[in-house]
Amino acid sequence: MKIVHSDLHQLHSPQTFIQRGRLVESPERPERAYALLSAAIDAGHMGVEAKPMASAAIGLVHSARYLDFLENGIAEWSVLPNAGPEIVPNTHPNRFASHYASHILARAGFHQGDTSCPISAGTWRAARGSVDIALNVGALIEGGARSAYGLCRPPGHHAFTEMASGFCYLNNVAVLAESLRLSGAERVAVLDIDIHHGNGTQQIFYERSDVLTVSVHADPDRFPMFFSGYSNETGIGEGEGHNLNLPLPHGSDDRAFVAAIGKGLSRIQTFAPDVLVVALGLDAYRGDPLSVLDVTTEGFAQAATAINEFRGPVALIQEGGYPSVELGRNLVAFLGGIQD
């Protein structure tokens, strides 16, 4: 399989991550991509350097003011007295806010949903390069490939129309799905198997019927993303019935994980999409530092075998999966189950 990647991810190495009131090392760091790429290449897959790609889909998925903030906000931030090297919000609009304020501190609070998505001088180029990876995967699919994998870093499925969160800045999966629609696909399905609910992707397509969103994840009631990912969230307006959440009890094993994916695939088969986009999180693994599930390496192989039953093209986009001994091996096990 072709493994699309980019060295631009190295420009984003977040130094700020606050967990339970403590400043700790971010698990979303460059070594993730190094481990995944080296494992895939060692397993015989073909590395392909992503080419820069322009797409109207980026501006349809994200607002102009958000894109401007991501690209240019750091320059404004850097001239503040005693500014740190990264944009990290210290105030957020509360539920009664009525105005989009112009100050960089206010815009940071508006556009950054938490402290896990700091913005440094290299973040925009890294995030934009990650989108390029997804768009290159789309080009391979449109060129006739049955499957291709995008090693996207930073990840994207927690990025909303105009808000970064959960290590994510630009929603790679959503931009790819929108790009495929612009290129002629009548229907696109997104299957998200990251341990965290794909909340950004859900928000972006929640009122649409041309993109089906399915997310298999850990029960969010006591686990990020906390505020969404519940089974009663099914879409609104034209999107009613086109969003399916399949939360799993904490501690769920391979059998429960694969069964939920199978249930999601049944809905996808009924939807009959032209392309299936898989938001591939590997953080359901029992040894992942953020995991609350009990999925094994074999579980990822079984999940891939189930997904391989979809007869159309499959675009694989990397989401979570954090430094652990088995990270690369889990990716190889999954890729091995997706056959041309």
C-alpha positions in Angstrom: 0.0 0.0 0.0 1.2 3.6 -0.6 2.0 5.4 2.6 1.7 9.2 2.0 3.7 11.3 4.4 5.4 14.6 4.8 8.4 15.9 6.8 6.5 19.1 7.6 5.0 17.5 10.7 8.4 18.1 12.4 7.7 21.8 12.5 5.0 21.2 15.1 6.4 19.9 18.4 4.0 21.1 21.1 5.6 22.1 24.4 2.4 22.9 26.3 0.0 20.2 27.5 -1.9 20.6 30.7 -3.3 17.4 32.2 -5.2 17.5 35.5 -3.6 20.8 36.4 0.0 19.8 35.6 2.2 20.8 32.7 3.3 17.4 31.1 4.9 16.2 27.9 2.4 16.1 25.1 1.8 12.6 23.7 1.1 14.1 20.3 4.8 14.6 19.4 6.9 14.0 16.3 8.1 10.5 17.3 4.6 9.2 16.6 5.0 9.8 12.9 8.6 8.4 12.9 7.4 5.2 14.5 4.5 4.7 12.2 6.4 5.5 9.0 9.4 3.3 9.8 7.2 0.4 10.8 5.1 0.6 7.6 8.2 0.9 5.3 9.9 -2.0 7.1 6.8 -4.1 6.5 7.2 -3.5 2.7 4.7 -0.7 2.1 5.7 2.1 -0.3 6.5 5.6 1.1 5.2 8.5 -1.0 6.1 12.1 -0.2 3.0 14.3 -0.3 2.9 17.1 -2.8 1.4 20.5 -2.0 -2.2 20.6 -3.2 -4.7 23.4 -3.4 -8.4 22.6 -2.7 -11.5 24.7 -2.3 -12.6 22.0 0.2 -10.4 23.7 2.9 -12.4 26.9 2.8 -15.7 25.0 2.7 -14.8 23.0 5.8 -13.2 25.8 7.8 -14.2 29.5 8.1 -12.0 32.3 6.7 -11.4 33.9 10.1 -10.3 30.6 11.6 -7.8 29.9 8.8 -6.5 33.4 9.2 -6.0 32.9 12.9 -4.2 29.6 12.4 -1.9 31.0 9.8 -1.2 34.5 11.1 -2.2 34.6 14.8 1.3 33.6 16.1 2.8 36.8 14.6 0.3 38.9 16.6 0.8 36.8 19.7 4.6 37.1 19.6 4.6 40.9 20.0 2.5 40.7 23.2 4.6 41.7 26.3 6.2 38.6 27.9 4.5 36.3 25.3 5.5 32.6 25.4 6.6 30.7 22.2 3.1 29.1 21.7 -0.4 30.5 21.6 -2.2 28.9 24.6 -5.6 30.4 25.6 -6.2 31.6 29.1 -9.7 32.7 28.6 -12.6 31.2 26.6 -16.0 32.6 25.6 -18.6 31.3 28.1 -22.1 30.2 27.0 -23.4 33.7 27.3 -20.8 35.3 25.0 -22.3 37.6 22.3 -19.3 39.0 20.5 -16.3 37.9 18.4 -13.6 40.1 20.0 -10.6 41.2 17.9 -7.8 40.9 20.5 -5.5 37.9 19.9 -6.1 36.7 23.5 -9.8 36.7 22.8 -9.5 35.0 19.4 -7.2 32.3 20.9 -9.9 31.5 23.4 -12.5 31.4 20.7 -10.6 29.3 18.3 -8.8 26.9 20.7 -11.1 24.7 22.6 -8.6 23.4 25.2 -4.9 23.5 26.1 -3.9 20.5 24.1 -3.6 22.4 20.8 -0.9 25.1 21.3 0.1 27.0 18.2 3.8 27.7 17.5 5.6 29.3 14.6 5.5 25.9 12.7 2.0 24.7 13.5 0.3 26.2 10.4 2.7 24.7 8.0 2.6 21.3 9.7 -1.2 21.3 9.8 -1.4 22.5 6.2 1.0 19.7 5.2 -1.2 17.2 7.0 -4.1 18.3 4.9 -1.9 17.9 1.8 -1.3 14.3 2.8 -5.1 13.7 3.0 -5.6 15.3 -0.4 -2.8 13.2 -1.9 -4.6 10.1 -0.6 -7.8 11.4 -2.3 -5.9 11.8 -5.6 -4.6 8.2 -5.4 -8.2 7.0 -4.8 -9.5 9.1 -7.7 -6.7 7.7 -9.8 -7.9 4.2 -9.3 -6.2 2.9 -6.2 -8.5 0.7 -4.1 -6.8 1.9 -0.9 -4.1 4.3 0.3 -2.9 5.5 3.8 -2.2 9.0 4.9 0.2 9.5 7.8 -1.4 12.7 8.9 0.2 14.6 11.7 -1.1 16.7 13.4 -4.3 14.7 13.4 -7.6 16.3 12.6 -10.9 14.8 13.7 -11.3 17.1 16.7 -11.0 20.2 14.6 -14.3 22.0 14.2 -15.4 24.5 11.5 -13.6 27.2 13.5 -12.0 25.6 16.5 -8.9 23.6 17.2 -9.1 21.0 20.0 -7.7 17.7 21.1 -4.3 18.0 19.3 -6.1 18.9 16.0 -6.1 22.1 13.9 -7.4 21.3 10.4 -9.9 18.4 9.9 -8.0 16.2 7.5 -10.8 13.7 7.1 -13.5 16.3 6.6 -11.4 18.2 4.0 -10.8 14.9 2.2 -14.5 14.0 2.2 -15.4 17.4 1.0 -12.8 17.2 -1.7 -14.1 13.9 -2.9 -17.6 15.4 -3.1 -16.3 18.3 -5.2 -14.6 15.8 -7.5 -17.9 13.9 -8.2 -18.5 11.4 -5.4 -22.2 11.5 -4.7 -21.9 10.1 -1.2 -18.9 9.7 1.1 -18.9 7.8 4.4 -16.5 8.4 7.3 -15.8 5.6 9.8 -13.9 6.9 12.8 -12.4 4.2 15.0 -10.3 6.4 17.3 -10.9 5.9 21.0 -12.0 9.5 21.2 -15.3 10.6 19.6 -14.8 12.3 16.2 -16.5 15.4 17.5 -15.2 17.9 14.9 -16.1 15.7 12.0 -19.6 15.2 13.4 -20.1 19.0 13.8 -18.9 19.7 10.3 -21.3 17.3 8.6 -24.1 17.2 11.2 -26.7 18.9 8.9 -25.8 17.1 5.7 -27.1 13.9 4.0 -24.3 13.5 1.5 -21.7 12.5 4.1 -22.5 9.8 6.6 -20.4 10.0 9.8 -20.0 6.9 12.0 -17.8 6.9 15.1 -16.8 4.0 17.3 -15.2 5.2 20.5 -15.1 4.9 24.3 -18.1 6.1 26.3 -17.5 9.9 26.5 -19.4 10.4 29.8 -16.2 10.1 31.9 -13.7 10.4 29.1 -12.8 13.1 26.5 -14.5 14.3 24.4 -17.1 14.4 27.3 -19.7 16.6 25.6 -20.5 14.7 22.5 -20.4 11.1 21.1 -23.7 9.8 22.5 -26.0 7.5 20.6 -28.9 10.0 20.5 -26.9 12.3 18.3 -28.2 11.4 14.9 -28.0 14.6 12.8 -30.4 17.5 12.3 -32.3 18.8 9.3 -31.2 17.2 6.1 -28.6 15.3 8.2 -31.1 13.5 10.4 -30.2 9.8 10.4 -26.7 10.5 8.9 -24.7 10.5 12.1 -24.2 7.3 14.1 -22.3 7.1 17.4 -21.4 3.7 18.8 -19.9 4.4 22.3 -18.2 1.4 24.0 -18.0 0.7 27.7 -14.6 1.3 29.2 -12.6 -1.9 29.2 -14.2 -3.3 26.0 -12.1 -5.9 24.3 -11.4 -7.0 20.7 -14.8 -8.7 20.3 -16.8 -5.6 21.4 -14.6 -3.3 19.3 -14.9 -5.3 16.1 -18.6 -5.9 16.7 -19.3 -2.1 16.9 -17.3 -1.6 13.7 -19.4 -4.2 12.1 -22.5 -2.5 13.1 -21.2 0.8 11.7 -20.3 -0.9 8.5 -23.8 -2.3 8.1 -25.1 1.3 8.2 -22.4 2.3 5.7 -23.3 -0.5 3.3 -26.9 0.7 3.4 -25.8 4.3 2.7 -23.8 2.9 -0.3 -21.1 5.5 -0.5 -18.8 6.0 -3.4 -15.8 6.1 -1.1 -15.2 5.1 2.5 -12.8 7.3 4.6 -11.5 5.7 7.7 -10.3 7.9 10.5 -7.7 5.5 11.9 -7.0 5.9 15.5 -4.8 3.3 17.1 -5.3 4.6 20.6 -7.9 2.0 21.5 -4.9 -0.3 22.0 -4.6 -1.6 25.6 -1.1 -0.2 26.0 -1.7 3.2 24.6 -1.1 6.0 27.2 -4.5 7.4 26.6 -6.5 4.2 26.3 -9.4 3.0 28.4 -10.2 0.1 26.1 -8.6 -3.4 26.0 -8.0 -3.8 22.2 -5.0 -5.9 21.2 -2.8 -5.8 18.0 -4.9 -8.7 16.7 -8.0 -6.6 17.3 -6.8 -4.1 14.8 -6.1 -6.8 12.3 -9.7 -8.1 12.8 -11.1 -4.6 12.5 -9.3 -4.1 9.2 -10.6 -7.5 7.9 -14.1 -6.3 8.7 -13.5 -3.0 6.9 -12.1 -4.8 3.9 -15.5 -6.2 3.3 -16.5 -2.8 1.9 -16.1 -3.3 -1.8 -15.4 0.3 -2.8 -12.2 2.4 -2.4 -11.0 3.0 1.1 -9.0 6.0 2.2 -7.1 5.6 5.5 -6.3 8.7 7.4 -4.2 8.6 10.6 -5.7 10.1 13.8 -4.7 9.1 17.3 -2.3 6.4 18.5 0.4 7.6 20.9 3.9 6.5 21.8 4.0 2.9 22.9 6.1 -0.1 22.1 3.4 -1.6 19.8 2.3 1.6 18.0 4.1 0.7 14.7 3.1 -2.9 14.9 -0.5 -2.0 15.4 -0.5 0.0 12.2 1.2 -2.8 10.3 -1.4 -5.3 11.6 -4.2 -3.0 10.4 -2.7 -2.3 7.0 -2.2 -6.0 6.5 -6.0 -6.6 6.7 -6.8 -4.0 4.0 -6.2 -5.9 0.7 -6.4 -4.6 -2.8 
